[in-house]
Amino acid sequence: MTIQINVKLDDHLVKEVEALVENGHVRTKKEAFERGLGLLIRACRASEIEKRIEIIRQGTENMPSLTQAVVESHEEEP
C-alpha cells in the first residue's frame, strides 16, 4: 500500500535531490527520498541496538572475553 504524504521542504534540499536525479544517482525524487528515509531508519535502529548492547555490557568489563574463556578451558583439560 502506498500513502501520499505532503511535506514542505527547504528549496536547497529539493535542488540537491533534483541534482541526484539529473546525475543519475537515483531515477526519481521519490526514490531519493525513500532511500534517504531508509538510511535514516536503519541508522536509528542501529543506534538503538548499540545502546541495548552497551546496557547489557555494563558491569561485564572485568569478565573474561568469550575467546579467553574458551582458551582457558582448553588449558585446564588434561
N, C-alpha and C positions, 0 to 999 in steps of 0.2 A: 504494500500500500504506500502511496506517495502522498505526503501532506505538503501543502504550499504554506510557506511562512514568509511574510513580508517584513523586511528589515531595512532600516536606514543605515547606510554605510558612508564612511568618510570618502570623499572624492579621490583622495590619494590611494586608498586601498583598492577602490574599483579600477583605477588606472593600472595599478600593479597587476591585478588579476587579469585585466584585458591584455596586458603585455605578455603574461604567461600563455594566454591563448594564442596570441599573434606569433609568439616564438615557438609554438608547438609543444610546450611542456604539458599542456592539457588540451583536450579537444573543445571544452566549453567552460564558461564561467561556473556553471552548475558543478561540473566535475572538479574544478579548482576548489570550490567551497566544500564539497563533500570530502575531498581528500584532506583538506586543511582541518576540517572538523574531526575527521577520523584520527588524524595525528594528535590533535588536542585531547581527544577522548583516551587514546592509548597512553599518552604521556601522563594524564591524570590517574588512570588506573595503575600504571607502573609506580607512580609516586605513592599511591595508597598501599600497594603491595610492599614497597620499600619501607614504609612506616610500620606496617604489621611485622615485617621481618625484624626490624630494629627493636620493637617492643618484645618480641619473642627472644631476641638475642641478649637483651639486657639481663645482667646477672649471670651470664654464662661465660664472661670473659676469661675467668680463671679455670674453666673446664678445658680438658684436652680436646684438640680437634678430632674429628672422626678418623682421619688418617693416622694421627698419633695414637689413638686408642687401638686401632687395628694393629699397628706395628708393635705396640707394647704387648698386645695379647699374643701375638706370634712369638715374641721373645720369651714369654712365660712358658710356652709349650716345651715339653722335654725333648 
